[in-house]
Amino acid sequence: MKSVTKHITLNVPRRRAFINITPEVEDIVHESGIKEGLCLVNAKHI
């Protein structure tokens, strides 16, 4: 089984913000070469 771990760090201008990270996640999945499975996105320290 193949797995990939990447970290995305975001700096937001306000205390709360909605940020679409879909393009970044899609790029990571595409670069991994994994064709099917699950993608876990975990928001730490929120």
C-alpha positions as CSV (number, residue, x, y, z in Angstrom):
1,M,0.0,0.0,0.0
2,K,1.4,3.4,-1.0
3,S,0.9,6.5,1.2
4,V,2.0,10.1,1.1
5,T,2.2,12.8,3.8
6,K,2.4,16.5,3.0
7,H,2.0,19.5,5.2
8,I,0.3,22.8,4.0
9,T,1.0,25.8,6.2
10,L,-1.4,28.8,5.9
11,N,-1.1,32.3,7.3
12,V,-4.5,34.0,7.5
13,P,-5.0,37.8,7.8
14,R,-7.7,37.5,10.4
15,R,-8.5,35.3,13.4
16,R,-11.1,33.4,11.3
17,A,-11.2,32.7,7.6
18,F,-12.5,30.3,5.0
19,I,-9.8,29.2,2.7
20,N,-10.3,26.8,-0.2
21,I,-7.3,24.3,-0.2
22,T,-8.8,22.0,-2.8
23,P,-6.3,23.0,-5.6
24,E,-3.4,22.3,-3.2
25,V,-4.8,18.9,-2.2
26,E,-5.5,18.0,-5.8
27,D,-1.9,18.8,-6.8
28,I,-0.5,16.6,-3.9
29,V,-2.8,13.7,-4.9
30,H,-1.8,14.1,-8.6
31,E,1.9,14.2,-7.8
32,S,1.7,11.1,-5.6
33,G,0.6,9.0,-8.5
34,I,-2.0,7.3,-6.4
35,K,-5.1,6.4,-8.6
36,E,-7.7,5.4,-6.0
37,G,-8.2,5.4,-2.2
38,L,-8.9,7.8,0.5
39,C,-7.5,11.3,1.2
40,L,-7.4,12.4,4.8
41,V,-7.1,16.1,5.4
42,N,-6.5,17.0,9.0
43,A,-6.6,20.6,10.4
44,K,-4.2,20.8,13.3
45,H,-4.1,23.5,15.9
46,I,-7.4,25.1,15.1
